[in-house]
Amino acid sequence: MRLTTKGRFAVTAMIDLALRQQGGPVPLARVSERQNISLSYLEQLFGKLRRHVLVESTRGPGGGYMLARAARHISVADIIVAVDEPLDATDCGGKQDCTRGTGGLPGKCMTHELWSELNRKMFDYLDSVSLQDLADQQRMRELESGSQARPVKVSASMAREVRPSASF
């Protein structure tokens, strides 16, 4: 089970947007350049993010995207769900029609509950991490490295470094 490029790129682009929207709408072309993500791919992702009311778009000169609500009210889970990223560790996709470990009979495999619980924990964790948390973390990195003047490149691994306040 892995988070695919779609989810990683969506989170990365949203962090970039959260860091830069104070100056007005952020053009996707700039996000594309800074994060090295295809512009056409970003356009597809941001169409989905807009339909889920996570971002708003402004057309014309000076146009681009802004967050539709405060970054503290957008979770990583919101972003992942918006871009149709499946977070499912079960072999059956949650349908409980596993064929392995059931003697060929329909039903749940022996490890179905284990993987279902992992799904719940993953979702709860991603729901506990806000876009604001990730933007603040990136700002701290910039301050620590003295790189405020340089363009921000957000790595996909950054999202994995935030730890939840509660333990599992």
GROMACS elastic network, one bead per residue, 0.5 to 0.9 nm:
[ bonds ]
;  ai    aj funct       b0    kb
    1    87     6  0.80850   500
    1    88     6  0.73615   500
    1    89     6  0.57072   500
    1    90     6  0.88148   500
    2    87     6  0.81241   500
    2    89     6  0.86845   500
    3     6     6  0.80134   500
    3     7     6  0.62767   500
    3     8     6  0.69402   500
    3    85     6  0.76133   500
    3    86     6  0.79970   500
    3    87     6  0.72784   500
    4     7     6  0.56319   500
    4     8     6  0.64307   500
    4     9     6  0.86640   500
    4    85     6  0.74474   500
    4    86     6  0.87587   500
    5     9     6  0.57814   500
    5    10     6  0.82786   500
    5   156     6  0.89753   500
    6     9     6  0.53548   500
    6    10     6  0.61112   500
    6    11     6  0.87161   500
    6    41     6  0.87810   500
    6    45     6  0.77053   500
    6    80     6  0.84014   500
    6    83     6  0.71536   500
    6    84     6  0.86015   500
    6    85     6  0.69887   500
    7    10     6  0.51351   500
    7    11     6  0.62354   500
    7    12     6  0.85525   500
    7    79     6  0.75635   500
    7    80     6  0.54229   500
    7    81     6  0.86650   500
    7    83     6  0.68270   500
    7    84     6  0.83034   500
    7    85     6  0.59341   500
    8    11     6  0.53372   500
    8    12     6  0.61082   500
    8    13     6  0.85859   500
    8    80     6  0.84120   500
    8   155     6  0.89531   500
    8   156     6  0.57334   500
    8   157     6  0.86217   500
    8   159     6  0.84465   500
    9    12     6  0.50098   500
    9    13     6  0.59672   500
    9    14     6  0.84417   500
    9    35     6  0.86377   500
    9    37     6  0.73643   500
    9    42     6  0.80452   500
    9    45     6  0.84707   500
    9   156     6  0.73553   500
   10    13     6  0.52291   500
   10    14     6  0.61327   500
   10    15     6  0.86701   500
   10    42     6  0.77758   500
   10    45     6  0.64867   500
   10    46     6  0.79590   500
   10    49     6  0.85025   500
   10    79     6  0.68024   500
   10    80     6  0.74159   500
   10    83     6  0.73811   500
   11    14     6  0.51113   500
   11    15     6  0.62288   500
   11    16     6  0.86831   500
   11    76     6  0.68132   500
   11    79     6  0.64975   500
   11    80     6  0.75295   500
   11   131     6  0.82080   500
   11   156     6  0.79863   500
   11   159     6  0.78183   500
   12    15     6  0.51966   500
   12    16     6  0.63294   500
   12    17     6  0.87099   500
   12    35     6  0.76641   500
   12   153     6  0.88546   500
   12   154     6  0.60239   500
   12   155     6  0.70447   500
   12   156     6  0.63669   500
   12   158     6  0.86290   500
   12   159     6  0.82254   500
   13    16     6  0.50087   500
   13    17     6  0.61676   500
   13    18     6  0.86285   500
   13    28     6  0.88097   500
   13    31     6  0.65711   500
   13    32     6  0.82595   500
   13    35     6  0.73447   500
   13    37     6  0.86206   500
   13    42     6  0.79343   500
   13   154     6  0.82987   500
   14    18     6  0.60740   500
   14    19     6  0.85717   500
   14    55     6  0.88445   500
   14    67     6  0.81789   500
   14    79     6  0.82187   500
   14   131     6  0.74724   500
   15    18     6  0.50377   500
   15    19     6  0.62002   500
   15    20     6  0.87484   500
   15    71     6  0.89811   500
   15   131     6  0.64736   500
   15   132     6  0.81687   500
   15   134     6  0.66703   500
   15   135     6  0.56471   500
   15   138     6  0.84532   500
   15   154     6  0.75130   500
   16    19     6  0.52207   500
   16    20     6  0.63884   500
   16    21     6  0.85717   500
   16    31     6  0.67338   500
   16    34     6  0.84355   500
   16    35     6  0.81042   500
   16   135     6  0.78748   500
   16   152     6  0.75672   500
   16   153     6  0.80938   500
   16   154     6  0.71861   500
   17    20     6  0.52781   500
   17    21     6  0.57077   500
   17    25     6  0.87068   500
   17    26     6  0.65939   500
   17    28     6  0.89908   500
   17    31     6  0.75390   500
   17    65     6  0.75814   500
   17    66     6  0.67511   500
   17    67     6  0.73418   500
   18    21     6  0.58044   500
   18    22     6  0.81230   500
   18    66     6  0.77999   500
   18    67     6  0.69886   500
   18    70     6  0.89045   500
   18    71     6  0.66781   500
   18   131     6  0.74673   500
   18   132     6  0.75222   500
   18   135     6  0.64492   500
   19    22     6  0.76307   500
   19   135     6  0.60571   500
   19   136     6  0.85258   500
   19   138     6  0.84497   500
   19   139     6  0.79734   500
   19   152     6  0.87674   500
   20    23     6  0.64777   500
   20    24     6  0.79497   500
   20    25     6  0.84984   500
   20    26     6  0.69203   500
   20    66     6  0.89158   500
   21    24     6  0.51588   500
   21    25     6  0.58393   500
   21    26     6  0.59439   500
   21    65     6  0.79105   500
   21    66     6  0.58563   500
   21    67     6  0.76644   500
   22    25     6  0.81470   500
   22    66     6  0.88232   500
   23    26     6  0.79352   500
   24    62     6  0.80358   500
   24    63     6  0.82578   500
   24    64     6  0.82089   500
   24    65     6  0.82967   500
   24    66     6  0.72629   500
   25    56     6  0.88135   500
   25    57     6  0.75804   500
   25    58     6  0.68308   500
   25    62     6  0.68849   500
   25    63     6  0.55669   500
   25    66     6  0.52386   500
   25    67     6  0.89364   500
   26    29     6  0.85496   500
   26    30     6  0.72663   500
   26    31     6  0.76416   500
   26    62     6  0.81940   500
   26    63     6  0.70068   500
   26    65     6  0.50212   500
   26    66     6  0.64589   500
   27    30     6  0.55283   500
   27    31     6  0.68133   500
   27    32     6  0.88135   500
   27    62     6  0.78347   500
   27    63     6  0.63635   500
   27    65     6  0.62725   500
   28    32     6  0.59588   500
   28    33     6  0.85606   500
   28    39     6  0.67291   500
   28    42     6  0.69738   500
   28    43     6  0.73684   500
   28    46     6  0.87620   500
   28    64     6  0.63892   500
   28    65     6  0.72488   500
   29    33     6  0.62581   500
   29    34     6  0.87150   500
   29    38     6  0.88388   500
   29    39     6  0.60819   500
   29    42     6  0.87874   500
   29    64     6  0.88797   500
   30    33     6  0.50954   500
   30    34     6  0.61421   500
   30    35     6  0.84655   500
   31    34     6  0.51773   500
   31    35     6  0.58729   500
   31    36     6  0.78660   500
   31    37     6  0.77139   500
   31    39     6  0.82492   500
   31    42     6  0.84664   500
   32    35     6  0.54318   500
   32    36     6  0.53527   500
   32    38     6  0.59327   500
   32    39     6  0.54158   500
   32    42     6  0.72241   500
   33    36     6  0.52465   500
   33    37     6  0.70785   500
   33    38     6  0.83810   500
   33    39     6  0.83811   500
   34    37     6  0.81151   500
   34   151     6  0.67416   500
   34   152     6  0.68419   500
   34   153     6  0.60379   500
   34   154     6  0.85813   500
   35    38     6  0.89421   500
   35   152     6  0.81152   500
   35   153     6  0.56682   500
   35   154     6  0.67620   500
   35   155     6  0.82430   500
   36    39     6  0.88329   500
   36   153     6  0.86762   500
   37    40     6  0.86696   500
   37    41     6  0.71532   500
   37    42     6  0.69172   500
   38    41     6  0.51847   500
   38    42     6  0.62925   500
   38    43     6  0.86975   500
   39    42     6  0.50322   500
   39    43     6  0.61454   500
   39    44     6  0.87315   500
   40    43     6  0.50243   500
   40    44     6  0.64243   500
   40    45     6  0.87895   500
   41    44     6  0.51848   500
   41    45     6  0.63317   500
   41    46     6  0.86363   500
   42    46     6  0.59046   500
   42    47     6  0.83792   500
   43    46     6  0.51463   500
   43    47     6  0.60729   500
   43    48     6  0.87865   500
   44    47     6  0.52106   500
   44    48     6  0.66900   500
   44    49     6  0.88683   500
   44    83     6  0.89961   500
   45    48     6  0.53011   500
   45    49     6  0.62715   500
   45    50     6  0.86621   500
   45    82     6  0.86258   500
   45    83     6  0.62405   500
   46    50     6  0.58640   500
   46    51     6  0.84081   500
   46    54     6  0.89442   500
   46    55     6  0.75025   500
   46    65     6  0.85324   500
   46    83     6  0.84761   500
   47    50     6  0.51518   500
   47    51     6  0.62699   500
   47    52     6  0.87590   500
   47    55     6  0.89472   500
   47    83     6  0.89644   500
   48    51     6  0.50864   500
   48    52     6  0.63398   500
   48    53     6  0.86897   500
   48    54     6  0.88888   500
   48    82     6  0.60218   500
   48    83     6  0.57237   500
   48    84     6  0.83892   500
   49    52     6  0.51531   500
   49    53     6  0.63156   500
   49    54     6  0.53407   500
   49    55     6  0.59663   500
   49    56     6  0.86601   500
   49    79     6  0.71173   500
   49    82     6  0.56489   500
   49    83     6  0.66452   500
   50    54     6  0.57057   500
   50    56     6  0.59583   500
   50    57     6  0.75706   500
   50    68     6  0.82751   500
   50    82     6  0.87495   500
   51    54     6  0.77048   500
   51    55     6  0.83086   500
   51    82     6  0.80440   500
   52    55     6  0.79312   500
   52    78     6  0.86040   500
   52    79     6  0.87889   500
   52    82     6  0.58796   500
   52    83     6  0.88623   500
   53    56     6  0.70483   500
   53    67     6  0.85863   500
   53    68     6  0.61127   500
   53    69     6  0.82892   500
   53    82     6  0.89889   500
   54    66     6  0.87480   500
   54    67     6  0.59877   500
   54    68     6  0.50788   500
   54    69     6  0.67505   500
   54    74     6  0.73092   500
   54    78     6  0.81091   500
   54    79     6  0.76831   500
   54    82     6  0.82854   500
   55    65     6  0.64050   500
   55    66     6  0.55442   500
   55    69     6  0.75803   500
   56    64     6  0.83925   500
   56    65     6  0.56010   500
   56    66     6  0.54152   500
   56    67     6  0.60913   500
   56    68     6  0.52571   500
   57    63     6  0.72659   500
   57    64     6  0.56500   500
   57    66     6  0.65500   500
   57    67     6  0.88164   500
   57    68     6  0.88928   500
   58    61     6  0.89026   500
   58    62     6  0.79876   500
   58    64     6  0.52734   500
   58    65     6  0.62897   500
   58    66     6  0.82387   500
   59    62     6  0.77265   500
   59    64     6  0.66037   500
   59    65     6  0.89546   500
   60    63     6  0.51428   500
   60    64     6  0.82310   500
   61    64     6  0.87059   500
   65    68     6  0.89013   500
   66    69     6  0.87010   500
   67    70     6  0.68161   500
   67    71     6  0.71656   500
   67    74     6  0.89833   500
   68    71     6  0.87705   500
   69    72     6  0.83124   500
   69    73     6  0.66181   500
   69    74     6  0.73247   500
   70    73     6  0.53986   500
   70    74     6  0.69660   500
   70   131     6  0.87937   500
   70   132     6  0.80656   500
   71    74     6  0.52498   500
   71    75     6  0.79923   500
   71   130     6  0.67780   500
   71   131     6  0.50556   500
   71   133     6  0.83326   500
   71   135     6  0.83809   500
   72    75     6  0.74569   500
   72   129     6  0.89075   500
   72   130     6  0.54169   500
   72   131     6  0.60177   500
   72   133     6  0.72946   500
   73   130     6  0.67439   500
   73   131     6  0.76890   500
   73   132     6  0.80331   500
   74    77     6  0.82169   500
   74    78     6  0.62575   500
   74    79     6  0.75303   500
   74   127     6  0.86714   500
   74   129     6  0.85775   500
   74   130     6  0.55866   500
   74   131     6  0.56583   500
   74   132     6  0.77847   500
   75    78     6  0.50817   500
   75    79     6  0.66720   500
   75    80     6  0.88242   500
   75   126     6  0.67716   500
   75   127     6  0.52209   500
   75   128     6  0.66954   500
   75   129     6  0.55930   500
   75   131     6  0.57131   500
   75   132     6  0.85076   500
   76    79     6  0.51578   500
   76    80     6  0.62457   500
   76    81     6  0.86310   500
   76   125     6  0.88563   500
   76   126     6  0.51842   500
   76   127     6  0.59568   500
   76   128     6  0.78499   500
   76   129     6  0.59288   500
   76   130     6  0.59721   500
   76   131     6  0.63821   500
   76   159     6  0.84813   500
   77    80     6  0.50439   500
   77    81     6  0.59928   500
   77    82     6  0.83811   500
   77   123     6  0.63883   500
   77   124     6  0.81106   500
   77   125     6  0.82570   500
   77   128     6  0.81628   500
   77   129     6  0.80062   500
   77   130     6  0.86620   500
   78    81     6  0.53116   500
   78    82     6  0.60612   500
   78    83     6  0.88720   500
   78   126     6  0.84124   500
   78   127     6  0.71574   500
   79    82     6  0.50906   500
   79    83     6  0.65180   500
   79    84     6  0.88680   500
   79    85     6  0.87940   500
   80    83     6  0.55345   500
   80    84     6  0.65377   500
   80    85     6  0.53394   500
   80    86     6  0.79492   500
   80    87     6  0.84361   500
   80   126     6  0.87014   500
   81    84     6  0.51333   500
   81    85     6  0.57700   500
   81    86     6  0.75545   500
   81    87     6  0.86523   500
   82    85     6  0.75546   500
   86    93     6  0.89381   500
   87   119     6  0.65569   500
   87   122     6  0.77519   500
   87   123     6  0.75604   500
   88    91     6  0.82267   500
   88    92     6  0.89376   500
   88    93     6  0.61824   500
   88    94     6  0.72062   500
   88   115     6  0.78543   500
   88   116     6  0.76489   500
   88   118     6  0.84049   500
   88   119     6  0.56839   500
   89    92     6  0.86953   500
   89    93     6  0.74760   500
   89    94     6  0.84719   500
   89   115     6  0.53531   500
   89   116     6  0.69814   500
   89   118     6  0.70627   500
   89   119     6  0.61774   500
   90    93     6  0.54335   500
   90    94     6  0.60091   500
   90    95     6  0.88267   500
   90    96     6  0.87304   500
   90    98     6  0.87528   500
   90   111     6  0.83308   500
   90   112     6  0.62601   500
   90   113     6  0.86164   500
   90   114     6  0.85018   500
   90   115     6  0.51669   500
   90   116     6  0.63321   500
   90   118     6  0.89009   500
   90   119     6  0.80679   500
   91    94     6  0.76406   500
   91    96     6  0.88657   500
   91    98     6  0.66750   500
   91    99     6  0.89734   500
   91   100     6  0.86515   500
   91   109     6  0.86451   500
   91   112     6  0.78528   500
   91   115     6  0.83650   500
   92    95     6  0.55895   500
   92    96     6  0.60753   500
   92    97     6  0.59761   500
   92    98     6  0.51653   500
   92    99     6  0.82132   500
   92   108     6  0.85744   500
   92   109     6  0.88713   500
   92   112     6  0.84857   500
   93    96     6  0.77376   500
   93    97     6  0.87076   500
   93    98     6  0.88277   500
   94    97     6  0.80813   500
   94    98     6  0.89463   500
   94   112     6  0.83577   500
   94   116     6  0.73413   500
   95    98     6  0.77136   500
   95   107     6  0.89283   500
   95   108     6  0.85984   500
   96   106     6  0.80131   500
   96   107     6  0.55511   500
   96   109     6  0.76690   500
   96   112     6  0.75218   500
   97   105     6  0.87344   500
   97   106     6  0.53772   500
   97   108     6  0.59712   500
   97   109     6  0.80062   500
   98   101     6  0.77705   500
   98   102     6  0.72962   500
   98   104     6  0.86860   500
   98   105     6  0.84720   500
   98   106     6  0.64639   500
   98   107     6  0.58699   500
   98   108     6  0.54432   500
   98   109     6  0.54688   500
   98   112     6  0.81948   500
   99   102     6  0.58914   500
   99   103     6  0.74661   500
   99   104     6  0.54464   500
   99   105     6  0.66128   500
   99   106     6  0.62403   500
   99   107     6  0.73841   500
   99   108     6  0.79441   500
   99   109     6  0.69741   500
  100   103     6  0.71115   500
  100   104     6  0.68107   500
  100   105     6  0.88223   500
  100   108     6  0.87881   500
  100   109     6  0.61391   500
  100   110     6  0.84900   500
  101   104     6  0.74471   500
  101   105     6  0.88599   500
  101   108     6  0.83420   500
  101   109     6  0.51517   500
  101   110     6  0.60460   500
  101   111     6  0.85016   500
  102   105     6  0.54140   500
  102   106     6  0.69327   500
  102   107     6  0.68434   500
  102   108     6  0.70529   500
  102   109     6  0.55371   500
  102   110     6  0.73234   500
  103   106     6  0.85832   500
  106   109     6  0.87938   500
  108   111     6  0.79228   500
  108   112     6  0.58483   500
  108   113     6  0.83150   500
  109   112     6  0.52827   500
  109   113     6  0.84685   500
  110   113     6  0.77114   500
  110   114     6  0.85745   500
  111   114     6  0.52254   500
  111   115     6  0.64706   500
  111   116     6  0.86506   500
  112   115     6  0.53825   500
  112   116     6  0.60432   500
  112   117     6  0.85738   500
  113   117     6  0.59869   500
  113   118     6  0.84896   500
  114   117     6  0.53239   500
  114   118     6  0.63595   500
  114   119     6  0.88326   500
  115   119     6  0.62347   500
  115   120     6  0.87602   500
  116   119     6  0.50267   500
  116   120     6  0.64539   500
  116   121     6  0.87840   500
  117   120     6  0.50503   500
  117   121     6  0.62324   500
  117   122     6  0.85977   500
  118   121     6  0.50415   500
  118   122     6  0.60536   500
  118   123     6  0.85288   500
  119   122     6  0.51636   500
  119   123     6  0.61637   500
  119   124     6  0.85351   500
  120   123     6  0.51999   500
  120   124     6  0.60265   500
  120   125     6  0.85163   500
  121   124     6  0.50540   500
  121   125     6  0.60423   500
  121   126     6  0.85820   500
  121   168     6  0.75883   500
  122   125     6  0.51540   500
  122   126     6  0.61651   500
  122   127     6  0.84253   500
  123   126     6  0.51544   500
  123   127     6  0.59116   500
  123   128     6  0.85119   500
  124   128     6  0.61725   500
  124   129     6  0.89843   500
  125   128     6  0.50736   500
  125   129     6  0.66937   500
  125   163     6  0.84732   500
  125   164     6  0.64586   500
  126   129     6  0.53975   500
  126   130     6  0.81007   500
  126   164     6  0.87809   500
  127   130     6  0.72755   500
  128   164     6  0.67027   500
  128   165     6  0.85335   500
  129   132     6  0.82471   500
  129   133     6  0.63880   500
  129   134     6  0.76456   500
  129   159     6  0.86860   500
  129   162     6  0.73637   500
  129   163     6  0.81698   500
  129   164     6  0.71188   500
  130   133     6  0.51082   500
  130   134     6  0.67231   500
  130   135     6  0.87789   500
  131   134     6  0.52069   500
  131   135     6  0.61692   500
  131   136     6  0.85473   500
  132   135     6  0.50146   500
  132   136     6  0.59375   500
  132   137     6  0.83755   500
  133   136     6  0.52396   500
  133   137     6  0.61309   500
  133   138     6  0.87282   500
  133   162     6  0.78507   500
  134   138     6  0.62408   500
  134   139     6  0.86732   500
  134   158     6  0.76560   500
  134   159     6  0.67254   500
  134   162     6  0.73834   500
  135   138     6  0.51148   500
  135   139     6  0.62235   500
  135   140     6  0.86890   500
  136   139     6  0.50269   500
  136   140     6  0.62202   500
  136   141     6  0.86742   500
  137   140     6  0.51704   500
  137   141     6  0.63793   500
  137   142     6  0.88056   500
  137   158     6  0.85151   500
  137   162     6  0.81522   500
  138   141     6  0.50347   500
  138   142     6  0.62963   500
  138   143     6  0.87262   500
  138   152     6  0.83532   500
  138   154     6  0.75771   500
  138   158     6  0.81707   500
  139   142     6  0.50395   500
  139   143     6  0.62647   500
  139   144     6  0.86156   500
  139   148     6  0.82963   500
  140   143     6  0.50520   500
  140   144     6  0.60408   500
  140   145     6  0.84995   500
  141   144     6  0.50761   500
  141   145     6  0.60562   500
  141   146     6  0.83051   500
  141   147     6  0.83425   500
  142   145     6  0.52427   500
  142   146     6  0.57766   500
  142   147     6  0.50573   500
  142   148     6  0.54830   500
  142   149     6  0.89189   500
  142   150     6  0.87609   500
  142   152     6  0.80292   500
  143   146     6  0.50167   500
  143   147     6  0.66122   500
  143   148     6  0.65155   500
  144   147     6  0.79164   500
  145   148     6  0.81728   500
  146   149     6  0.81238   500
  147   150     6  0.53394   500
  147   151     6  0.81374   500
  147   152     6  0.83805   500
  148   151     6  0.77069   500
  148   152     6  0.81453   500
  149   152     6  0.88167   500
  154   157     6  0.84196   500
  154   158     6  0.69649   500
  155   158     6  0.55417   500
  155   159     6  0.81028   500
  156   159     6  0.63297   500
  156   160     6  0.78732   500
  157   160     6  0.53253   500
  157   161     6  0.68206   500
  158   161     6  0.53146   500
  158   162     6  0.73750   500
  159   162     6  0.60726   500
  160   163     6  0.76767   500
  163   166     6  0.86201   500
  164   167     6  0.69271   500
